[in-house]
Amino acid sequence: MPAKQPIFITGIGTGIGKTVISAIITQKLKADYWKPVQSGDLDDSDTMKVQKLVSNETTKFHPEAYRLTQPFSPHKSAAIDNVTIDLQHIVPPITDNHLVIEGAGGLMVPLNDNCLMIDLIKQLNPKVILVSQHYLGSINHTLLSLHTLKTYNIEVMGIVFNGPEDIYSKSYILDYTGLPDLGTVPTCKNLDRKFIVDAGALITLQ
């Protein structure tokens, strides 16, 4: 296990911006980065995307435990590849550095017939940062995600909001949950290393 408790980046759904937030936090902490399960896009994986966005010389990028060829939920991709994802084979890399772990999809994404992404999170024993984004239904998705994390007794550092502000949604979520607001990252059309560094100043880690 890593010397420091890892930080797991999860989201309230797919396409929320976990990879961008992972890059920002990896750069801010000069942490190591690890994506345990990659489904599809092997020629432009999330690890490769973060590697292009991180500019410090300290971060190490650790290989995925599973690299699946199809862009579906991990259990479906694994079945198509004739692979069974075994949580016992997903072992964190050894490092003395901070370790940022990026999940795949949301908390209830199936990894195999019996285990969900949240089961892997529980096994890895990290602190969790939940990435939220404002859209119709996002309050429900955010609160359900946080309720599930609480049910599993998983420590939540706080919430990062990604994209345009909505003070009504944001204030309700924060007031209801009592969790820290770790910051809001604005939408960026030209994502580059400078944006990642600058966005790091918008994130406050507890």
C-alpha positions in Angstrom: 0.0 0.0 0.0 1.1 3.6 -0.6 2.7 5.4 2.4 0.1 8.1 2.1 -3.6 7.5 1.9 -4.5 7.7 -1.7 -7.1 10.1 -3.2 -9.7 8.5 -5.4 -11.4 10.7 -8.0 -15.0 9.6 -8.8 -17.9 11.3 -10.4 -21.7 11.5 -10.3 -21.7 9.8 -13.7 -19.9 9.4 -16.9 -18.5 12.4 -18.8 -18.5 14.6 -15.7 -14.8 15.6 -16.0 -13.0 13.1 -13.7 -9.9 13.0 -16.0 -9.5 16.8 -16.1 -9.9 17.0 -12.3 -7.5 14.1 -11.8 -4.9 16.0 -13.9 -5.4 19.2 -11.9 -5.0 17.5 -8.6 -2.1 15.3 -9.8 -0.3 18.5 -10.9 -1.2 20.4 -7.8 0.2 17.7 -5.5 2.9 16.5 -7.9 1.3 13.2 -7.1 1.5 9.8 -8.9 -1.4 8.9 -11.1 -3.1 5.5 -11.5 -6.2 4.4 -13.4 -6.9 0.8 -12.4 -9.4 0.0 -15.1 -9.4 1.5 -18.6 -12.3 0.6 -20.9 -11.7 1.4 -24.6 -9.7 4.3 -26.1 -6.4 2.4 -25.5 -4.7 4.6 -28.0 -5.8 7.7 -26.1 -6.4 6.4 -22.6 -7.1 8.5 -19.6 -3.6 7.9 -18.4 -2.2 9.2 -21.6 -4.5 12.3 -21.5 -3.4 13.1 -17.9 0.2 12.6 -18.9 -0.1 15.2 -21.6 -1.7 17.7 -19.2 0.7 17.3 -16.3 3.9 19.4 -16.5 5.8 18.6 -13.3 8.8 16.1 -13.4 7.8 14.3 -10.2 4.6 12.5 -11.2 4.9 8.9 -12.1 2.2 7.2 -14.2 1.4 3.7 -13.2 0.1 1.1 -15.6 -3.5 0.0 -15.5 -4.5 -3.3 -13.9 -6.9 -3.9 -16.7 -6.8 -2.5 -20.2 -10.1 -3.4 -22.0 -10.5 -2.8 -25.7 -14.2 -1.8 -25.8 -15.7 1.6 -24.6 -18.4 0.1 -22.4 -18.9 -0.4 -18.7 -16.0 -2.5 -17.4 -18.0 -5.7 -16.9 -19.3 -5.6 -20.5 -15.9 -4.7 -21.9 -14.3 -7.5 -19.9 -16.8 -10.0 -21.1 -16.2 -9.0 -24.8 -12.5 -9.3 -24.2 -13.0 -12.7 -22.5 -11.6 -11.4 -19.3 -13.0 -11.4 -15.7 -12.0 -8.5 -13.6 -10.7 -9.8 -10.2 -10.5 -7.2 -7.5 -7.8 -9.2 -5.8 -5.6 -8.5 -8.9 -6.1 -4.7 -8.5 -3.2 -3.7 -6.2 -2.1 -0.1 -5.8 1.4 0.7 -7.0 4.0 1.1 -4.3 5.0 4.8 -3.9 6.1 7.2 -1.2 4.3 10.0 -3.1 0.7 11.0 -3.0 -1.3 8.7 -5.3 -4.3 10.0 -7.3 -6.6 7.2 -8.5 -9.1 7.8 -11.2 -12.2 5.6 -11.4 -14.3 4.6 -14.4 -17.8 6.0 -14.6 -19.7 6.4 -11.4 -19.8 4.5 -8.1 -22.3 1.9 -9.2 -20.6 0.9 -12.4 -20.2 -2.9 -12.4 -16.8 -4.4 -12.6 -18.0 -8.0 -12.7 -21.1 -10.0 -11.8 -20.6 -9.4 -8.1 -18.6 -6.2 -7.6 -19.2 -2.5 -8.4 -16.7 0.4 -8.6 -17.6 1.3 -5.0 -16.4 -2.1 -3.9 -13.0 -1.4 -5.4 -12.9 2.0 -3.7 -13.7 0.4 -0.4 -10.9 -2.1 -1.0 -8.3 0.6 -1.8 -9.2 2.6 1.3 -8.7 6.0 -0.1 -10.1 9.5 0.6 -12.7 10.3 -2.1 -13.2 13.5 -4.1 -16.5 13.6 -5.8 -16.7 15.5 -9.1 -20.1 17.0 -9.7 -21.5 19.1 -12.6 -24.6 21.2 -12.8 -27.4 19.9 -15.1 -31.0 19.0 -14.6 -30.9 16.1 -12.3 -27.4 16.6 -10.9 -28.6 17.4 -7.4 -30.2 14.0 -7.3 -27.2 12.2 -8.7 -24.8 14.0 -6.4 -26.8 13.3 -3.2 -27.3 9.7 -4.2 -23.6 9.3 -4.8 -22.8 10.8 -1.4 -25.4 8.7 0.3 -23.8 5.6 -1.2 -20.3 6.6 -0.1 -21.7 7.2 3.4 -23.4 3.8 3.4 -20.1 2.2 2.6 -18.4 4.2 5.3 -15.9 5.8 2.8 -14.2 9.0 3.7 -15.2 11.9 1.5 -12.7 14.9 1.3 -15.3 17.1 -0.4 -16.8 18.0 -3.8 -15.3 19.6 -6.8 -17.7 21.3 -9.2 -16.7 21.1 -12.8 -18.2 23.5 -15.4 -20.5 26.5 -15.3 -21.8 27.7 -11.9 -25.3 27.2 -10.6 -25.5 28.7 -7.2 -28.9 27.2 -6.5 -27.7 23.6 -7.0 -24.3 24.2 -5.4 -25.6 25.8 -2.3 -28.3 23.1 -1.8 -25.8 20.3 -2.2 -23.3 21.8 0.2 -25.9 22.8 2.8 -27.6 19.4 2.7 -24.4 17.4 2.9 -22.2 19.6 5.0 -19.3 18.6 2.9 -16.4 21.0 2.0 -16.6 22.8 -1.3 -13.1 22.0 -2.7 -13.6 24.4 -5.6 -15.1 25.0 -9.0 -13.2 24.5 -12.3 -14.6 26.4 -15.2 -15.2 24.9 -18.6 -12.1 25.2 -20.9 -12.3 24.9 -24.6 -8.5 24.8 -25.1 -7.3 22.4 -22.5 -3.6 22.6 -22.0 -0.9 22.4 -19.3 -1.2 26.1 -18.4 -5.0 25.7 -17.7 -4.2 22.7 -15.5 -1.7 24.6 -13.4 -4.0 27.7 -13.1 -7.0 25.6 -12.2 -5.0 24.1 -9.4 -5.2 27.4 -7.6 -9.0 27.1 -7.6 -8.9 23.8 -5.7 -8.5 23.8 -2.0 -7.6 20.4 -0.5 -8.5 19.8 3.1 
